[in-house]
Amino acid sequence: MNVETILRNKGNRVTTIRSDATIGDAVESLHRYGIGALVVSDDGGRVDGILSERDIVAALAGDGTNLLSRPVAEVMTRTVLTCEPQDTVAELMAEMTNRRIRHFPVIENGKLCGIISIGDVVKNRLDEVEFEASSLRSFIAGG
């Protein structure tokens, strides 16, 4: 199973934010869409950074409520690990676990084409396990 399969099932919608937006804007978007990270992109295609709930909490510890007026560019993670549609889900799971990363933007031909979260990976794995169990039950019942 590869990343492209997950994107086919979940869709390739990615919520982005510009680097000059405020952290307050970012918090509102995270809440509105019920997500844990925003891809920072000034042109909607290139990945300039990522802003996660963790980034915000870490900055909040230092700045308090003054954080809300700061630009996203000052808080975002600039070094972003990405994946490609042909990467396997097993590779992605290993990277997420080893590096403690919950979101991977998906890049194809240099352009942002989706995002995979740890929740997407877990759902995919649960679906695979359920399919395998169902297949085994059918085989046993038929045999």
C-alpha distance (Angstrom), angle and dihedral (degrees) to the residues before:
residue distance angle dihedral
M1 . . .
N2 3.78 . .
V3 3.80 139.5 .
E4 3.81 91.4 -100.1
T5 3.82 89.8 63.0
I6 3.80 91.8 55.0
L7 3.81 90.9 48.4
R8 3.80 91.0 50.1
N9 3.81 89.3 55.5
K10 3.80 99.7 40.9
G11 3.79 101.0 29.7
N12 3.76 130.7 -118.2
R13 3.80 100.1 -97.0
V14 3.80 111.9 138.7
T15 3.77 123.6 -173.7
T16 3.78 108.6 -140.1
I17 3.77 134.6 -176.8
R18 3.78 131.8 -161.2
S19 3.80 118.7 -112.2
D20 3.82 91.2 -122.0
A21 3.83 93.4 56.0
T22 3.80 116.0 104.7
I23 3.77 126.3 -106.2
G24 3.81 85.9 -117.2
D25 3.82 88.5 60.1
A26 3.80 89.6 48.4
V27 3.81 93.2 50.3
E28 3.80 89.8 50.8
S29 3.82 91.3 51.2
L30 3.79 93.3 47.2
H31 3.79 89.6 51.9
R32 3.81 96.0 42.5
Y33 3.80 94.0 51.6
G34 3.81 97.0 34.7
I35 3.79 93.1 -126.5
G36 3.79 135.2 135.4
A37 3.81 101.9 -139.7
L38 3.77 142.9 25.8
V39 3.78 124.8 -149.1
V40 3.78 108.5 -128.9
S41 3.78 109.4 -135.7
D42 3.77 128.2 154.8
D43 3.81 93.1 -166.3
G44 3.82 101.4 32.0
G45 3.80 93.0 -118.3
R46 3.78 108.3 59.7
V47 3.82 122.0 66.2
D48 3.81 108.0 -127.1
G49 3.79 94.8 168.4
I50 3.77 144.2 -45.9
L51 3.78 129.6 -108.8
S52 3.77 116.7 -156.2
E53 3.77 134.5 179.3
R54 3.81 86.7 -105.8
D55 3.81 91.4 56.9
I56 3.80 90.2 51.7
V57 3.81 94.6 47.3
A58 3.82 91.6 48.9
A59 3.82 91.3 50.5
L60 3.81 91.5 43.8
A61 3.80 89.8 57.9
G62 3.80 88.8 60.7
D63 3.80 103.4 34.0
G64 3.78 106.0 28.0
T65 3.79 115.3 -160.4
N66 3.82 91.4 -18.8
L67 3.79 84.6 77.8
L68 3.80 92.8 76.5
S69 3.81 93.1 71.1
R70 3.82 95.8 46.9
P71 3.80 119.2 102.6
V72 3.80 119.5 -103.1
A73 3.83 89.2 -120.7
E74 3.82 90.2 69.0
V75 3.81 94.8 54.5
M76 3.82 106.5 29.5
T77 3.78 124.7 104.6
R78 3.79 105.3 -108.4
T79 3.79 99.6 -167.9
V80 3.79 102.8 68.5
L81 3.76 123.7 -174.4
T82 3.79 110.0 -144.2
C83 3.76 136.5 -176.9
E84 3.80 135.9 -149.8
P85 3.82 129.4 -126.6
Q86 3.82 92.2 -107.6
D87 3.82 94.4 53.9
T88 3.78 113.0 111.2
V89 3.78 122.2 -112.4
A90 3.82 88.5 -127.0
E91 3.83 90.4 58.4
L92 3.78 90.5 47.8
M93 3.83 92.6 48.7
A94 3.80 90.2 51.7
E95 3.82 92.5 49.8
M96 3.80 92.4 46.5
T97 3.78 91.3 50.3
N98 3.80 98.0 42.2
R99 3.80 95.9 44.1
R100 3.83 97.2 33.3
I101 3.80 91.7 -126.3
R102 3.80 120.4 150.4
H103 3.81 101.6 -172.0
F104 3.80 132.4 47.6
P105 3.80 120.3 -175.7
V106 3.80 110.5 -141.1
I107 3.80 115.8 -130.8
E108 3.80 126.3 -166.1
N109 3.80 121.8 179.2
G110 3.80 89.6 -11.4
K111 3.82 94.1 -54.9
L112 3.78 132.2 108.0
C113 3.81 108.1 -108.5
G114 3.81 104.4 162.7
I115 3.77 147.1 -28.7
I116 3.79 130.2 -116.5
S117 3.80 121.0 -155.1
I118 3.77 130.2 -166.4
G119 3.82 86.2 -108.0
D120 3.81 90.3 58.4
V121 3.81 90.6 50.5
V122 3.82 92.9 48.3
K123 3.82 91.7 47.7
N124 3.79 90.2 49.8
R125 3.80 91.6 50.6
L126 3.81 92.7 47.6
D127 3.82 89.8 50.4
E128 3.82 90.0 51.3
V129 3.81 92.4 49.3
E130 3.82 91.6 47.9
F131 3.81 91.0 49.6
E132 3.81 91.3 49.3
A133 3.82 91.8 48.3
S134 3.81 91.6 47.7
S135 3.80 91.0 49.2
L136 3.79 91.5 50.1
R137 3.82 91.8 48.7
S138 3.81 90.0 50.6
F139 3.80 91.4 48.1
I140 3.81 92.7 49.2
A141 3.81 93.5 45.2
G142 3.80 91.2 48.8
G143 3.77 95.4 44.2
